[in-house]
């Protein structure tokens, strides 16, 4: 079930500010601009803030941007694989057709955030706090949500095989149209989780049941 998300508030006719992105510094601030068709390589900067920014066809490689703050931001066709975003705060942010393989969102806070058609296998969301977040048509194979809080979080037509959900309270979380053969999850955390009849056998195995 999709959440009722607030959309990013992006003005039209944003200026191109791509040239400012090649030497990031701690506490840098970026506002009202478009960043596109560039590779940002080997950057280390904490607490960088972005507001009303569109990233389009941008690659960020071998970079660490912990504790960043993003409000009203769109990432479109970007490759953010393996970037360290630990502790990031995301508010009214969208990821569209992005690669997030192994991206580190540990201890992040996400409010009104959508992931649309993203390749997010092995992404780390450990100890993260989700509120009004949707993953739609995403691959989340072996993604790690260990001890995260999923408040009004939707998984719509996602591949979540071998995702780590240990320590995650799944009450009210609808996994019924997701694709998986195995999940890493604690039995106590499954109470109230919404699944399909076809998925019941997978969870029965966690309970030690044998279906004839």
C-alpha positions as CSV (number, residue, x, y, z in Angstrom):
1,X,0.0,0.0,0.0
2,X,1.4,3.4,-1.0
3,X,1.8,6.1,1.5
4,X,0.4,9.6,1.2
5,X,3.7,11.4,0.6
6,X,4.4,15.0,0.3
7,X,6.1,15.6,-3.0
8,X,9.4,17.6,-3.4
9,X,8.7,21.3,-3.8
10,X,10.9,22.1,-6.8
11,X,10.7,25.4,-8.6
12,X,10.9,25.5,-12.4
13,X,13.9,26.9,-14.4
14,X,16.6,26.0,-11.9
15,X,20.1,27.2,-12.8
16,X,22.9,24.8,-13.5
17,X,25.2,24.7,-10.4
18,X,27.1,21.5,-11.4
19,X,30.5,23.3,-11.4
20,X,30.3,23.8,-7.6
21,X,30.2,20.1,-6.8
22,X,33.9,19.1,-7.4
23,X,35.4,20.3,-4.1
24,X,32.8,19.7,-1.4
25,X,33.6,21.0,2.1
26,X,32.0,20.2,5.5
27,X,28.8,22.2,6.1
28,X,28.6,23.4,2.4
29,X,25.1,24.6,1.5
30,X,23.5,24.2,-1.9
31,X,20.1,25.7,-2.8
32,X,17.9,26.1,-5.9
33,X,19.9,24.5,-8.6
34,X,20.2,21.6,-11.1
35,X,23.3,19.3,-11.0
36,X,23.5,17.0,-14.1
37,X,25.7,14.9,-16.3
38,X,28.7,14.9,-14.0
39,X,30.8,12.4,-11.9
40,X,31.6,13.5,-8.4
41,X,34.6,11.5,-7.2
42,X,36.5,11.0,-3.9
43,X,34.7,13.6,-1.9
44,X,34.6,13.6,1.9
45,X,32.4,16.2,3.6
46,X,30.1,16.0,6.6
47,X,26.8,17.9,7.2
48,X,26.4,19.2,3.6
49,X,22.9,20.5,3.0
50,X,20.9,20.5,-0.3
51,X,17.6,22.3,-0.7
52,X,15.4,22.4,-3.8
53,X,18.0,20.6,-5.9
54,X,17.6,18.3,-8.9
55,X,20.4,15.7,-9.5
56,X,20.1,14.2,-13.0
57,X,22.4,11.6,-14.5
58,X,25.0,12.2,-11.7
59,X,27.5,9.6,-10.4
60,X,28.9,9.9,-7.0
61,X,31.8,7.5,-6.5
62,X,34.1,6.6,-3.6
63,X,32.7,9.4,-1.5
64,X,31.6,9.9,2.1
65,X,28.9,12.5,2.9
66,X,27.7,11.6,6.4
67,X,25.1,13.6,8.3
68,X,24.0,15.4,5.1
69,X,20.6,17.1,5.1
70,X,18.4,17.0,2.0
71,X,15.0,18.8,1.6
72,X,13.0,19.0,-1.6
73,X,15.5,17.1,-3.7
74,X,15.1,14.8,-6.7
75,X,17.7,12.2,-7.9
76,X,16.9,11.0,-11.4
77,X,19.0,8.3,-13.2
78,X,21.9,8.7,-10.7
79,X,24.5,6.2,-9.5
80,X,25.1,6.5,-5.8
81,X,26.4,3.0,-5.2
82,X,28.5,2.5,-2.1
83,X,28.3,6.1,-1.1
84,X,28.5,6.7,2.7
85,X,25.3,8.6,3.6
86,X,25.3,7.5,7.2
87,X,23.2,9.7,9.4
88,X,21.6,11.5,6.5
89,X,18.3,13.3,6.9
90,X,16.0,13.1,3.9
91,X,12.8,15.2,3.7
92,X,10.5,15.3,0.6
93,X,13.1,13.5,-1.5
94,X,12.7,11.2,-4.5
95,X,15.0,8.7,-6.0
96,X,13.9,7.8,-9.6
97,X,15.6,5.0,-11.6
98,X,18.8,5.3,-9.5
99,X,21.5,2.8,-8.6
100,X,21.9,2.5,-4.8
101,X,23.9,-0.8,-4.7
102,X,25.5,-1.0,-1.2
103,X,24.7,2.7,-0.4
104,X,25.0,3.3,3.3
105,X,22.0,5.0,4.9
106,X,22.8,3.7,8.4
107,X,21.1,5.7,11.2
108,X,19.4,7.9,8.6
109,X,16.0,9.7,9.0
110,X,13.7,9.6,6.1
111,X,10.4,11.5,6.0
112,X,8.2,11.7,2.9
113,X,10.8,9.9,0.7
114,X,10.1,7.7,-2.4
115,X,12.3,5.2,-4.1
116,X,11.0,4.5,-7.6
117,X,12.4,1.7,-9.9
118,X,15.8,1.8,-8.0
119,X,18.4,-0.9,-7.9
120,X,19.1,-1.0,-4.2
121,X,20.6,-4.5,-3.6
122,X,22.8,-4.6,-0.4
123,X,21.8,-1.1,0.6
124,X,22.2,-0.4,4.3
125,X,19.3,1.0,6.3
126,X,20.4,-0.3,9.7
127,X,19.0,1.6,12.7
128,X,17.2,4.0,10.3
129,X,13.9,5.9,11.1
130,X,11.3,5.8,8.3
131,X,8.2,7.9,8.3
132,X,6.0,8.1,5.2
133,X,8.4,6.3,2.8
134,X,7.7,4.2,-0.3
135,X,9.8,1.7,-2.2
136,X,8.1,1.0,-5.5
137,X,9.3,-1.4,-8.2
138,X,12.7,-1.6,-6.5
139,X,15.2,-4.4,-6.2
140,X,16.2,-4.7,-2.5
141,X,17.9,-8.0,-2.5
142,X,19.9,-8.5,0.7
143,X,19.1,-4.9,1.7
144,X,19.7,-4.5,5.5
145,X,17.0,-2.9,7.7
146,X,18.3,-4.3,11.0
147,X,16.5,-2.7,13.9
148,X,15.0,0.1,11.8
149,X,11.6,1.7,12.5
150,X,9.2,1.4,9.6
151,X,6.4,3.9,10.2
152,X,4.0,4.1,7.3
153,X,6.4,2.5,5.0
154,X,5.3,0.8,1.7
155,X,6.9,-1.9,-0.3
156,X,5.1,-2.1,-3.7
157,X,6.2,-4.8,-6.2
158,X,9.7,-5.0,-4.8
159,X,12.2,-7.8,-4.9
160,X,13.2,-8.3,-1.2
161,X,14.8,-11.7,-1.3
162,X,17.2,-12.3,1.6
163,X,16.5,-8.8,3.0
164,X,17.5,-8.4,6.6
165,X,14.5,-7.4,8.7
166,X,15.7,-8.7,12.1
167,X,14.6,-6.4,14.9
168,X,12.1,-4.6,12.7
169,X,8.5,-4.5,13.9
170,X,6.5,-5.5,10.8
171,X,3.0,-4.9,12.1
172,X,0.9,-3.2,9.4
173,X,3.7,-3.6,6.8
174,X,2.3,-5.0,3.5
175,X,4.7,-7.4,1.8
176,X,1.9,-9.2,-0.1
177,X,3.0,-8.2,-3.7
178,X,6.8,-8.4,-3.0
179,X,9.0,-11.1,-4.5
180,X,11.1,-13.2,-2.1
181,X,12.1,-16.8,-1.2
182,X,13.8,-16.0,2.1
183,X,13.9,-13.2,4.6
184,X,16.1,-12.7,7.6
185,X,13.5,-11.9,10.3
186,X,12.6,-12.7,13.9
187,X,9.4,-14.6,14.5
188,X,8.2,-12.1,17.1
189,X,8.6,-9.2,14.6
190,X,6.2,-10.8,12.1
191,X,3.1,-10.2,14.2
192,X,0.6,-8.2,12.1
193,X,2.7,-8.3,8.9
194,X,0.5,-8.5,5.8
195,X,1.4,-11.3,3.4
196,X,-0.2,-13.2,0.5
197,X,-1.5,-16.7,0.8
198,X,1.3,-17.8,-1.5
199,X,3.9,-16.4,0.8
200,X,2.5,-18.2,3.9
201,X,4.7,-21.3,3.3
202,X,7.8,-19.2,3.5
203,X,6.9,-17.9,6.9
204,X,5.6,-21.3,8.0
205,X,9.2,-22.5,7.7
206,X,10.3,-19.9,10.2
207,X,7.8,-21.3,12.7
208,X,9.0,-24.9,12.1
209,X,5.7,-25.9,10.4
210,X,5.5,-28.5,7.6
211,X,2.9,-27.8,5.0
212,X,1.5,-31.0,3.2
